């Protein structure tokens, strides 16, 4: 029975003996185009021009390609030391103009191809599937032009795919399954939106999108009110609820607008329709509302769920609240994420903010802490560390407390390095716990608290707790 190495050589010889076809020229060109990852860099730059899953996939793919290339060329090739196949018997029309002089196992071209396409597929499965044949073509081309054994290519594909999959450790991919919620069937079905009063923030979301016009088209009998300098979400929806003309309330805007609408809905005991129209839509995404049509379908069907609501000093929030440098760090991260990717952007933002920031002396549930950042989430966020991305549940009854310590030597440097390496959760400079209620006392004078992207008044004492659940229109039952 032939050994794997012998079988590898036989397969290589078989490919080399295939008859001449027009494909020879194109495979040679494909192999050359993928030198040093040039092919994938061009594709990645093209995909990055479009925001959303394609851009995230391109960033993940290119980052995975760079790492896999380093692993293959600096470590694995030297470790295994396999020499290239003998090209003496390969036809001239197949041979590359510049044959590689490096070691053979595993194939760097195959590793880069698999890393890029796997990373892309993790964010955009359709785009990844579309480019998978091209990645396999690059791998096969290396055997066809004679510079690799089939085993080299298979190993390279495996290494690249593994590196891309491991990127989940540093940049957690948001799950497609929404957070777990409480079931509720108390929301009325509103035919064509009759009885629904919607407050629209015209400044939220893309510049070329008018949410008010979209809502009027989808829900022609709904009352659509636009925010102005004289009247915000609380004023518009509060007046509609107090007058009795609202059977349900709605909001189209960012997370700050949604939190303000939630406060009015809770005060008047009304269900809330959250229409995704902001830039990030954190709460809407967690609850499972991705497009305006998702909210419209739930309003028409009368389907709703109940979710947790937290508050700080009586002000409700749905996502997060914080004291210290966290709001500025998130603002800088979001500004840099488009060009650097979320993980690297967070590291740069943390370095910038912590370099000039001032620690805050806090007493948290009776424990004295010297911190750069205190983060309080409505329900438990994951991943742990400075980049909490989403919540598996929206009904756990807990507040998620995370903080960055400022009482350690080289604490700022440790924090930035831990963020860069994706190990914040395990670093000594980072702490976390969960509780149903959190009391914070500032020993550094009055501090401003941030919640859902808005800034609150300065105070020295803060009480975080859960309040009654909120009914949200959503076509889910669990």
C-alpha positions as CSV (number, residue, x, y, z in Angstrom):
1,X,0.0,0.0,0.0
2,X,1.4,3.4,-1.0
3,X,2.3,5.8,1.7
4,X,0.8,9.3,1.8
5,X,4.0,10.8,0.5
6,X,4.1,8.3,-2.4
7,X,0.4,8.9,-3.2
8,X,1.1,12.7,-3.2
9,X,3.9,12.3,-5.7
10,X,1.7,10.0,-8.0
11,X,-1.1,12.6,-8.0
12,X,1.4,15.3,-8.8
13,X,2.8,13.3,-11.7
14,X,-0.8,12.5,-12.9
15,X,-1.7,16.2,-13.0
16,X,1.6,16.9,-14.8
17,X,0.7,14.3,-17.5
18,X,-2.7,15.8,-18.4
19,X,-3.0,16.9,-22.1
20,X,-2.6,20.5,-23.1
21,X,-5.8,22.6,-23.0
22,X,-6.6,26.3,-23.2
23,X,-7.0,26.2,-19.4
24,X,-3.3,25.9,-19.0
25,X,-2.7,29.5,-19.7
26,X,-5.5,30.7,-17.4
27,X,-4.4,28.5,-14.5
28,X,-0.9,29.9,-14.9
29,X,-2.3,33.5,-14.9
30,X,-4.5,32.7,-11.8
31,X,-1.5,31.3,-9.9
32,X,0.5,34.4,-10.7
33,X,-2.3,36.8,-9.8
34,X,-2.5,35.2,-6.3
35,X,1.2,35.9,-5.6
36,X,1.7,37.6,-2.2
37,X,-2.1,37.7,-1.8
38,X,-2.5,40.4,-4.5
39,X,-5.7,38.8,-5.9
40,X,-7.4,38.8,-2.5
41,X,-6.3,42.3,-1.6
42,X,-7.9,43.7,-4.8
43,X,-11.1,41.8,-4.1
44,X,-11.0,42.8,-0.4
45,X,-10.7,46.5,-1.4
46,X,-13.5,46.2,-3.8
47,X,-15.8,44.6,-1.2
48,X,-14.8,47.2,1.4
49,X,-16.4,49.9,-0.6
50,X,-19.8,48.6,0.6
51,X,-20.7,49.0,4.2
52,X,-22.1,46.1,6.2
53,X,-21.5,42.4,6.0
54,X,-19.3,42.6,2.9
55,X,-17.0,45.2,4.5
56,X,-16.8,43.2,7.7
57,X,-16.1,40.1,5.7
58,X,-13.3,41.7,3.7
59,X,-11.6,43.0,6.8
60,X,-11.9,39.6,8.5
61,X,-10.7,37.9,5.4
62,X,-7.7,40.1,4.8
63,X,-6.7,40.0,8.5
64,X,-6.9,36.2,8.5
65,X,-4.9,36.1,5.3
66,X,-2.1,38.1,6.8
67,X,-1.9,35.9,9.9
68,X,-2.1,32.7,8.0
69,X,0.6,33.8,5.6
70,X,2.9,34.5,8.6
71,X,2.1,31.2,10.2
72,X,2.8,29.3,7.0
73,X,5.9,31.1,5.8
74,X,7.6,31.8,9.1
75,X,6.7,28.7,11.0
76,X,5.3,25.7,9.2
77,X,7.5,25.7,6.1
78,X,10.6,25.8,8.2
79,X,9.2,23.2,10.6
80,X,8.4,20.6,7.9
81,X,11.2,21.6,5.4
82,X,9.7,19.9,2.4
83,X,11.4,20.8,-0.9
84,X,9.5,21.7,-4.1
85,X,8.6,19.1,-6.7
86,X,11.1,18.4,-9.5
87,X,10.1,20.4,-12.5
88,X,12.5,18.7,-15.0
89,X,9.7,16.8,-16.8
90,X,7.0,19.5,-16.7
91,X,6.1,21.0,-20.0
92,X,7.5,24.4,-20.7
93,X,4.0,25.9,-21.5
94,X,2.9,25.2,-17.9
95,X,5.9,26.5,-16.0
96,X,5.8,29.8,-14.3
97,X,8.2,32.5,-15.5
98,X,9.5,33.0,-12.0
99,X,9.5,29.7,-10.1
100,X,9.4,30.0,-6.3
101,X,12.5,29.1,-4.3
102,X,10.9,28.7,-0.9
103,X,10.0,25.4,0.8
104,X,6.8,23.6,-0.3
105,X,4.7,22.5,2.6
106,X,2.1,23.9,3.2
107,X,1.1,26.0,0.2
108,X,1.1,29.7,1.0
109,X,-1.2,30.5,-1.9
110,X,-3.7,28.0,-0.8
111,X,-3.6,29.2,2.8
112,X,-4.2,32.8,1.8
113,X,-7.0,31.8,-0.4
114,X,-8.8,29.7,2.2
115,X,-8.2,32.3,4.9
116,X,-9.7,35.2,2.9
117,X,-12.7,33.3,1.6
118,X,-13.5,31.6,5.0
119,X,-13.2,35.0,6.8
120,X,-15.5,36.5,4.2
121,X,-18.0,33.7,4.5
122,X,-18.2,34.1,8.3
123,X,-19.8,37.5,7.7
124,X,-21.4,37.0,4.3
125,X,-22.0,33.3,3.5
126,X,-23.3,34.2,0.0
127,X,-20.2,36.1,-1.0
128,X,-18.0,33.4,0.5
129,X,-19.7,30.7,-1.4
130,X,-19.4,32.7,-4.6
131,X,-15.6,33.0,-4.2
132,X,-15.0,29.5,-2.9
133,X,-14.5,28.1,-6.5
134,X,-11.9,30.8,-7.1
135,X,-10.0,29.8,-3.9
136,X,-10.1,26.2,-4.9
137,X,-8.9,27.2,-8.4
138,X,-5.9,29.0,-6.9
139,X,-5.1,25.9,-4.9
140,X,-5.3,23.6,-7.9
141,X,-3.3,26.0,-10.1
142,X,-0.3,25.5,-7.8
143,X,-0.3,21.8,-8.6
144,X,-1.1,22.4,-12.3
145,X,1.9,24.6,-12.7
146,X,4.0,22.1,-10.9
147,X,5.2,24.0,-7.9
148,X,3.3,22.1,-5.2
149,X,2.2,18.6,-4.4
150,X,-1.6,18.1,-3.8
151,X,-0.9,17.5,-0.1
152,X,0.8,20.9,0.2
153,X,-2.4,22.5,-1.2
154,X,-4.8,20.5,1.1
155,X,-2.7,21.5,4.1
156,X,-2.6,25.1,3.1
157,X,-6.4,25.2,2.7
158,X,-6.8,23.6,6.1
159,X,-4.4,26.1,7.8
160,X,-6.0,29.1,6.2
161,X,-9.5,28.0,7.1
162,X,-8.5,27.3,10.7
163,X,-6.9,30.7,11.1
164,X,-10.0,32.5,9.8
165,X,-12.2,30.4,12.1
166,X,-9.9,31.3,15.0
167,X,-10.5,35.1,14.3
168,X,-13.7,34.5,16.2
169,X,-11.7,34.7,19.4
170,X,-10.6,38.3,18.7
171,X,-13.6,39.5,16.7
172,X,-16.7,37.7,17.7
173,X,-19.2,37.2,14.9
174,X,-22.6,38.4,15.8
175,X,-25.0,35.4,15.9
176,X,-27.9,35.3,13.5
177,X,-30.2,34.0,16.2
178,X,-31.7,37.0,18.2
179,X,-31.6,37.2,22.0
180,X,-33.9,35.0,24.1
181,X,-36.9,37.0,25.3
182,X,-40.1,36.6,27.3
183,X,-43.2,35.7,25.3
184,X,-46.2,38.0,25.2
185,X,-49.4,38.2,23.2
186,X,-50.8,41.4,24.8
187,X,-50.1,43.8,21.9
188,X,-53.1,44.7,19.7
189,X,-53.0,44.1,16.0
190,X,-53.2,47.5,14.2
191,X,-54.6,47.3,10.7
192,X,-52.5,49.5,8.4
193,X,-51.0,51.0,11.6
194,X,-54.3,52.5,12.9
195,X,-53.7,53.8,16.5
196,X,-49.9,53.7,16.2
197,X,-48.1,57.0,16.8
198,X,-44.5,57.0,15.6
199,X,-41.8,59.5,16.5
200,X,-39.2,59.7,13.7
201,X,-35.7,61.1,14.1
202,X,-34.9,62.4,10.6
203,X,-31.2,62.8,11.5
204,X,-30.7,59.1,12.2
205,X,-29.5,56.5,9.8
206,X,-28.1,57.0,6.2
207,X,-28.4,60.5,4.7
208,X,-30.2,59.3,1.7
209,X,-33.0,57.4,3.6
210,X,-36.2,59.0,4.8
211,X,-37.7,56.8,7.5
212,X,-40.9,58.9,7.8
213,X,-41.7,58.4,4.1
214,X,-41.1,54.7,4.4
215,X,-43.3,54.3,7.5
216,X,-46.2,56.3,5.9
217,X,-46.0,53.9,2.9
218,X,-45.9,50.8,5.0
219,X,-48.4,51.9,7.6
220,X,-50.7,54.4,5.9
221,X,-53.0,54.9,8.9
222,X,-50.3,55.4,11.5
223,X,-49.6,58.9,12.8
224,X,-46.0,59.8,12.0
225,X,-44.4,62.7,13.9
226,X,-40.9,64.1,13.1
227,X,-38.6,65.3,15.8
228,X,-37.7,69.0,15.9
229,X,-35.7,71.4,18.1
230,X,-38.9,72.2,20.0
231,X,-40.1,68.6,20.5
232,X,-38.2,65.4,21.0
233,X,-39.2,61.8,21.3
234,X,-40.5,62.2,24.9
235,X,-42.6,65.3,24.1
236,X,-44.1,63.9,20.9
237,X,-45.0,60.5,22.3
238,X,-45.8,61.7,25.8
239,X,-48.5,64.1,24.4
240,X,-50.0,61.4,22.1
241,X,-50.2,58.9,25.0
242,X,-51.6,61.4,27.5
243,X,-54.3,62.4,25.0
244,X,-55.5,58.9,24.6
245,X,-55.2,58.7,20.8
246,X,-52.4,56.2,20.9
247,X,-53.1,52.5,21.1
248,X,-49.4,51.8,20.7
249,X,-46.2,53.9,20.4
250,X,-43.5,53.6,17.8
251,X,-40.1,55.1,17.2
252,X,-37.7,55.2,14.2
253,X,-34.2,56.3,15.2
254,X,-31.0,55.4,17.0
255,X,-30.7,53.7,20.3
256,X,-31.0,57.0,22.2
257,X,-34.4,57.7,20.6
258,X,-35.5,54.1,21.3
259,X,-34.6,54.5,25.0
260,X,-36.6,57.7,25.2
261,X,-39.6,56.1,23.5
262,X,-39.4,53.1,25.9
263,X,-39.6,55.4,28.9
264,X,-42.9,56.9,27.6
265,X,-44.2,53.4,26.7
266,X,-43.5,52.1,30.2
267,X,-45.0,55.2,31.9
268,X,-48.3,54.8,30.0
269,X,-48.4,51.0,29.8
270,X,-48.3,50.9,26.0
271,X,-46.5,48.5,23.6
272,X,-43.7,49.9,21.6
273,X,-42.9,49.4,17.9
274,X,-39.2,49.8,17.3
275,X,-38.5,50.5,13.6
276,X,-34.8,50.1,12.7
277,X,-33.7,53.4,11.3
278,X,-30.5,54.3,13.1
279,X,-26.9,53.7,12.2
280,X,-26.2,50.8,14.6
281,X,-29.7,49.7,15.9
282,X,-28.2,47.7,18.8
283,X,-31.4,47.0,20.6
284,X,-33.4,46.3,17.5
285,X,-30.8,43.8,16.3
286,X,-30.7,42.0,19.6
287,X,-34.5,41.6,19.7
288,X,-34.5,40.4,16.2
289,X,-35.8,43.4,14.2
290,X,-33.4,43.8,11.3
291,X,-35.5,45.8,8.8
292,X,-38.5,48.2,9.1
293,X,-40.6,45.5,7.5
294,X,-39.9,43.2,10.5
295,X,-41.5,45.8,12.8
296,X,-44.4,46.4,10.4
297,X,-45.2,42.7,10.1
298,X,-45.4,42.4,13.9
299,X,-47.6,45.5,14.2
300,X,-50.1,44.1,11.6
301,X,-50.1,40.7,13.3
302,X,-50.2,41.9,16.9
303,X,-47.2,39.8,17.9
304,X,-45.0,41.1,20.6
305,X,-42.4,40.0,23.3
306,X,-41.4,41.3,26.7
307,X,-37.8,42.4,27.4
308,X,-35.9,43.6,30.3
309,X,-35.4,47.3,31.0
310,X,-32.8,48.8,33.3
311,X,-32.6,52.3,34.8
312,X,-30.1,54.6,36.3
313,X,-31.4,57.1,38.8
314,X,-34.8,56.6,37.4
315,X,-33.9,57.0,33.7
316,X,-34.6,53.8,31.7
317,X,-32.0,52.4,29.3
318,X,-32.2,49.3,27.0
319,X,-28.6,48.7,26.2
320,X,-25.8,50.1,28.2
321,X,-24.8,52.8,30.7
322,X,-21.4,53.9,31.8
323,X,-19.3,56.2,33.9
324,X,-15.8,57.3,32.8
325,X,-14.1,57.1,29.5
326,X,-16.2,54.4,27.8
327,X,-18.5,56.7,25.7
328,X,-15.5,58.5,24.2
329,X,-13.8,55.2,23.5
330,X,-16.9,53.8,21.7
331,X,-17.3,57.0,19.7
332,X,-13.6,56.8,18.5
333,X,-13.9,53.1,17.8
334,X,-17.0,53.5,15.6
335,X,-15.3,56.3,13.7
336,X,-12.2,54.1,13.0
337,X,-14.0,50.8,12.5
338,X,-14.7,51.4,8.8
339,X,-11.1,51.6,7.9
340,X,-9.4,49.5,10.6
341,X,-12.0,46.9,11.4
342,X,-13.7,46.7,14.8
343,X,-11.1,44.8,16.7
344,X,-8.1,47.0,15.7
345,X,-10.2,50.2,15.9
346,X,-11.1,49.3,19.5
347,X,-7.4,48.9,20.4
348,X,-6.5,52.2,18.8
349,X,-9.4,54.0,20.5
350,X,-8.5,52.5,23.9
351,X,-4.9,53.7,23.5
352,X,-6.0,57.2,22.5
353,X,-8.6,57.6,25.3
354,X,-6.6,56.0,28.1
355,X,-3.5,58.1,27.2
356,X,-5.2,61.3,28.2
357,X,-7.9,60.0,30.5
358,X,-8.2,60.4,34.3
359,X,-9.1,57.5,36.6
360,X,-12.2,57.7,38.7
361,X,-12.5,56.7,42.3
362,X,-15.8,54.7,42.7
363,X,-17.5,52.7,45.4
364,X,-19.4,49.9,43.6
365,X,-21.8,47.9,45.9
366,X,-19.6,48.8,48.8
367,X,-16.3,47.9,47.1
368,X,-13.8,50.7,46.5
369,X,-12.5,50.8,42.9
370,X,-10.1,53.0,41.0
371,X,-11.2,52.7,37.4
372,X,-10.9,54.1,33.9
373,X,-14.2,52.8,32.8
374,X,-17.3,51.4,34.5
375,X,-19.8,49.7,32.1
376,X,-23.3,48.5,33.2
377,X,-25.3,46.5,30.6
378,X,-29.0,45.7,30.6
379,X,-28.6,41.9,30.7
380,X,-25.3,40.0,30.3
381,X,-23.2,41.0,27.3
382,X,-20.7,38.9,25.4
383,X,-17.8,38.7,24.7
384,X,-16.4,39.9,28.0
385,X,-13.8,42.7,27.8
386,X,-13.8,46.1,26.3
387,X,-15.8,45.1,23.2
388,X,-19.2,43.6,24.4
389,X,-21.1,43.1,21.2
390,X,-24.5,41.4,21.9
391,X,-26.7,39.7,24.5
392,X,-27.8,36.1,24.3
393,X,-30.8,36.9,26.5
394,X,-32.9,40.0,27.1
395,X,-34.8,38.6,30.1
396,X,-32.1,37.4,32.5
397,X,-33.0,39.9,35.2
398,X,-29.3,40.9,35.6
399,X,-27.1,44.0,35.2
400,X,-23.8,43.3,33.6
401,X,-21.0,45.2,35.4
402,X,-17.6,45.4,33.7
403,X,-14.7,47.8,34.6
404,X,-11.1,48.6,33.7
405,X,-8.9,48.9,36.8
406,X,-6.6,51.9,37.1
407,X,-4.7,50.7,40.3
408,X,-2.2,48.5,38.6
409,X,1.3,49.4,37.4
410,X,1.3,49.9,33.7
411,X,-2.5,49.5,33.8
412,X,-3.1,51.5,30.6
413,X,-0.5,49.5,28.7
414,X,-1.9,46.2,30.0
415,X,-5.4,47.2,29.0
416,X,-4.4,48.1,25.4
417,X,-2.3,45.0,24.9
418,X,-5.1,42.8,26.3
419,X,-7.5,44.3,23.9
420,X,-5.2,43.9,21.0
421,X,-4.6,40.3,21.9
422,X,-8.2,39.5,22.6
423,X,-7.6,38.4,26.2
424,X,-9.2,41.3,28.1
425,X,-11.5,38.9,29.9
426,X,-8.5,37.2,31.4
427,X,-6.3,40.2,32.2
428,X,-5.8,41.4,35.8
429,X,-6.7,44.9,34.7
430,X,-10.2,43.9,33.9
431,X,-13.0,43.0,36.3
432,X,-16.7,42.0,36.0
433,X,-19.7,40.7,37.9
434,X,-23.5,40.5,37.6
435,X,-26.1,41.7,40.0
436,X,-29.8,42.6,40.1
437,X,-29.0,46.0,41.5
438,X,-25.8,48.2,41.6
439,X,-25.1,51.2,43.7
440,X,-22.2,53.5,42.7
441,X,-20.8,56.3,44.7
442,X,-18.2,58.6,43.1
443,X,-15.3,59.6,45.4
444,X,-13.9,61.8,42.6
445,X,-16.7,64.4,42.6
446,X,-19.7,64.6,40.3
447,X,-19.5,62.3,37.2
448,X,-21.7,62.3,34.1
449,X,-23.4,59.0,33.3
450,X,-24.0,57.9,29.7
451,X,-26.9,55.6,28.7
452,X,-27.7,54.4,25.2
453,X,-25.6,57.0,23.5
454,X,-27.0,59.9,25.5
455,X,-25.3,61.8,28.3
456,X,-27.1,62.3,31.7
457,X,-26.7,64.9,34.4
458,X,-23.6,64.8,36.7
459,X,-24.1,63.2,40.1
460,X,-22.1,61.6,42.8
461,X,-24.5,58.7,43.5
462,X,-26.0,56.3,41.0
463,X,-28.5,53.5,41.4
464,X,-28.8,50.9,38.7
465,X,-31.6,48.5,38.8
466,X,-34.2,46.6,36.7
467,X,-37.8,47.8,36.3
468,X,-40.9,46.3,34.8
469,X,-40.5,44.6,31.4
470,X,-41.3,46.4,28.1
471,X,-43.6,45.0,25.5
472,X,-42.1,45.3,22.0
473,X,-43.7,44.4,18.8
474,X,-41.8,41.5,17.3
475,X,-42.8,38.4,15.3
476,X,-41.2,35.9,17.8
477,X,-42.5,33.6,20.5
478,X,-39.4,32.8,22.4
